[in-house]
Amino acid sequence: MKVLVLGAGLAGIPSAYYLARDGHDVTVIDRQSAPAMETSFANGSLLCQGHSYPWASPAAPRIMMKSFFRNDQALRIAPKIDPRMWSWLIKFLCECPRARADKHAATRLRLASYSQEVMKEVVNDTQIQFHHVDKGLLYVYRTQHSMEEGLRQMRVLEQAGLNIEVVSAARVAQLEPALKPVADKLVGGVYVPSDGTGDARLFTAELARVCAERGVKFMFNTQVLGLDIDNRKVRAVSTSKGVIAADAIVVAMGSYSSILLRNHGVKIDVFPVKGYSMTVPIERPDEAPTMGGLDEDNLLAYSVLGDRLRLTATAEFTGYDMSISRDDFRYMTQAAKDLFPTIGDYSKAELWCGLRPATPDGNPLFGATQITNLFLNTGHGSQGWTMSCGSGKVTADLIAGRTPDLDISAMLYQ
Ligand SMILES: Cc1cc2nc3c(=O)[nH]c(=O)nc-3n(C[C@H](O)[C@H](O)[C@H](O)COP(=O)(O)OP(=O)(O)OC[C@H]3O[C@@H](n4cnc5c(N)ncnc54)[C@H](O)[C@@H]3O)c2cc1C
C-alpha cells in the first residue's frame, strides 16, 4: 500500500518506521526542513511512565482557579475569546473527578510502559544513539501536602503495574548527589527505576535517517493543504508541492491535526498547550544530575543531554501563539536556579517553546475515522516522547488490520 504520513515528529517518524517494516511504500510529508522541528524539538526529554497520571486530576480545578489571579505560575490561561479553547477547558474539567482520572491514568500508563519496550526493540534494530540515560527518574516534593497528593497519584500507577520506590529526602540525596545541597528543602520523593531520559529530537532525526536508508521517502518544506475525499475515502493529499495519491493516510501533525481534520468534518479534541524549555551549557559537570527528574511543586522537569542541561516548565493556554519573551522564562529560571544554582550560565541558555497536542482526558487518539483510510496518531500531550515508539507500532498494526499488543479501546477515535 502507498501510505502517506503527515508530520515528521515523534508521532510520525516511528509510524513511518513500523509501516516500512510492514513493507508499505511510505512517504512522510512535513512543512519544516527536517524531522522534529516543532513540538518534538526541545521537550523535557523525560521517558516518564511515572507521569502517566493525567493533568485532568481532582487538583486541576483549584490550580486553574489560581492561575486566573496570578501570572507567576506553572499553569497560565490567556484571557482571550477563543471558543475552541474554552470548550476544550470545559471538557477538561469534566475529566477531573477522581474515578475518571484514575481510569485514564491506567490507560496512559499501559501505553507508556508498552512504548518503553517497543523503544528497546527500535534501538536494538537501528543502534541509534540519543543521549539515552536509563537510570530511572526522581520525582521530588517540597511540602507534605504535595507529597501526599503526588503519592496518591503514584499509588494509582503502582496498582496499574508501575514499580515505584517512595524515598525520604536523605535517600533522594543519596540517589542523586546533585540534589544534596537542596535536600533540606525537600520532604521526599518517588523513584521510578524504569523511567529515563533521552534527546527526543536526536532520536527522531536518527530514526528518520534509518527510515530513509530503508526506502521511506521524505517531502520536507511541503505544506499539507487539504484532503481529496471521495466516498468516505481519501484519494489524495493536496500539498504546496502538488497532489499526492495514497491508499492510506496517517495524521500525525501534532496540534495542527485538528485544524486539518475539522475542515473535512472529522472533529478531534486536540488543542495546543504551550510549554517552554531552556537548554543550558553545563560548565560544572560535577554538579550535573546523574538522572532526570521533576520538581513536582514547581512542575519543573530537568534532564542531562550530553553536556547540556534541559529544563522545561509551564502549561499555557494561549492558542497557537508561538511567541516567546524573557519574561516567559522568569518562573522557570528561578525554579531551576533553586535546584542547580551554579551548574552553568543561565544567560547562555537556548530558549524554546512548543505546543503540546493535548486532549481533555490526556489519552492520545488512534485508529480510522469516518474517512475509512484516514488514521490518527496524535494528541499525546505531555507524554509524546514517552509514548512515541509504542504509538508508531500501534498505528502500523491498525493499518495492517492486526490487533495491537495492548488494549487501546479507550484511545480509539469514536
Ligand atoms: C515544553 C514541553 C516539554 C515536554 N516534555 C516532554 C517530556 O519530558 N516527555 C514526554 O514524553 N513528552 C514531552 N512533551 C510532549 C512531546 O514533546 C509531544 O507530545 C510530542 O513532541 C508531539 O509530537 P507530534 O509528532 O505529535 O507533534 P510535532 O512534533 O509537533 O510534529 C508534528 C509535525 O507536523 C508538521 N505539520 C503540522 N502542520 C503541518 C502542515 N499543515 N503541513 C505539513 N506539516 C505540518 C510539523 O511541522 C511537525 O513536524 C513535552 C512538550 C513540551 C511542549
The ligand as a Gaussian input file, in Angstrom:
#p B3LYP/6-31G(d) Opt

LIG

0 1
 C        7.745000      22.059000      26.955000
 C        7.440000      20.639000      26.609000
 C        8.000000      19.625000      27.346000
 C        7.709000      18.290000      27.047000
 N        8.334000      17.313000      27.741000
 C        8.064000      16.017000      27.473000
 C        8.733000      15.002000      28.183000
 O        9.609000      15.263000      29.001000
 N        8.385000      13.717000      27.930000
 C        7.414000      13.382000      27.023000
 O        7.124000      12.202000      26.882000
 N        6.812000      14.347000      26.265000
 C        7.108000      15.653000      26.484000
 N        6.491000      16.630000      25.773000
 C        5.478000      16.265000      24.797000
 C        6.036000      15.866000      23.440000
 O        7.120000      16.707000      23.082000
 C        4.929000      15.971000      22.385000
 O        3.821000      15.187000      22.808000
 C        5.407000      15.464000      21.037000
 O        6.526000      16.189000      20.605000
 C        4.313000      15.588000      19.982000
 O        4.817000      15.016000      18.810000
 P        3.989000      15.110000      17.453000
 O        4.748000      14.342000      16.453000
 O        2.572000      14.748000      17.725000
 O        3.973000      16.673000      17.121000
 P        5.130000      17.554000      16.417000
 O        6.452000      17.231000      16.924000
 O        4.681000      18.968000      16.510000
 O        5.074000      17.058000      14.930000
 C        4.033000      17.451000      14.046000
 C        4.675000      17.729000      12.706000
 O        3.619000      18.075000      11.790000
 C        4.113000      19.094000      10.950000
 N        2.966000      19.848000      10.434000
 C        1.985000      20.447000      11.128000
 N        1.105000      21.003000      10.293000
 C        1.533000      20.765000       9.045000
 C        1.049000      21.087000       7.741000
 N       -0.098000      21.753000       7.537000
 N        1.751000      20.660000       6.676000
 C        2.911000      19.930000       6.819000
 N        3.422000      19.622000       8.023000
 C        2.728000      20.022000       9.121000
 C        5.014000      19.934000      11.832000
 O        5.998000      20.623000      11.068000
 C        5.629000      18.899000      12.758000
 O        6.914000      18.484000      12.326000
 C        6.783000      17.979000      26.013000
 C        6.227000      19.012000      25.256000
 C        6.560000      20.340000      25.534000
 C        5.983000      21.442000      24.697000

